[in-house]
């Protein structure tokens, strides 16, 4: 309850910032849970393959977070966020419509890069 009382005392901009970081994270979490179920139970891929896809995403986030943050500083956070969200949307569509292993691997890698782009551009930093 203390958290809720403190939250209600925040100004409008601070609340928007919290919402802006919470809802995309929630959407990614839901996507990853659904993708694991969909690709293993519906599409018939193995649990090991799903684990490899998630591992590839994690590695690409790790590798590209700092470089995409530097791009964000150079070209502006809004541009990098926009590009990242467009690529992420396309990658998620690929997850939904293909059975091709190579496309899933490429999509997984790109999705990890876009997570790095979005995370390094939006995580509690001002958009300018």
ChimeraX attribute file (.defattr): number of C-alpha atoms within 10 A of each C-alpha:
attribute: neighborCount
match mode: 1-to-1
recipient: residues
	/A:1	6
	/A:2	6
	/A:3	7
	/A:4	8
	/A:5	9
	/A:6	9
	/A:7	13
	/A:8	10
	/A:9	10
	/A:10	11
	/A:11	9
	/A:12	9
	/A:13	9
	/A:14	13
	/A:15	13
	/A:16	12
	/A:17	15
	/A:18	13
	/A:19	12
	/A:20	14
	/A:21	15
	/A:22	12
	/A:23	11
	/A:24	13
	/A:25	14
	/A:26	10
	/A:27	10
	/A:28	12
	/A:29	12
	/A:30	11
	/A:31	13
	/A:32	12
	/A:33	10
	/A:34	12
	/A:35	17
	/A:36	19
	/A:37	16
	/A:38	15
	/A:39	19
	/A:40	16
	/A:41	12
	/A:42	10
	/A:43	12
	/A:44	11
	/A:45	16
	/A:46	13
	/A:47	14
	/A:48	10
	/A:49	15
	/A:50	18
	/A:51	12
	/A:52	14
	/A:53	21
	/A:54	19
	/A:55	15
	/A:56	19
	/A:57	24
	/A:58	18
	/A:59	14
	/A:60	20
	/A:61	23
	/A:62	14
	/A:63	14
	/A:64	18
	/A:65	21
	/A:66	14
	/A:67	14
	/A:68	24
	/A:69	21
	/A:70	16
	/A:71	17
	/A:72	20
	/A:73	14
	/A:74	10
	/A:75	11
	/A:76	15
	/A:77	24
	/A:78	16
	/A:79	15
	/A:80	23
	/A:81	21
	/A:82	13
	/A:83	15
	/A:84	23
	/A:85	17
	/A:86	12
	/A:87	18
	/A:88	22
	/A:89	14
	/A:90	15
	/A:91	21
	/A:92	17
	/A:93	12
	/A:94	17
	/A:95	19
	/A:96	14
	/A:97	9
	/A:98	13
	/A:99	14
	/A:100	10
	/A:101	12
	/A:102	10
	/A:103	14
	/A:104	20
	/A:105	19
	/A:106	16
	/A:107	22
	/A:108	25
	/A:109	22
	/A:110	22
	/A:111	26
	/A:112	27
	/A:113	26
	/A:114	28
	/A:115	27
	/A:116	24
	/A:117	29
	/A:118	26
	/A:119	21
	/A:120	25
	/A:121	26
	/A:122	19
	/A:123	14
	/A:124	13
	/A:125	11
	/A:126	10
	/A:127	12
	/A:128	8
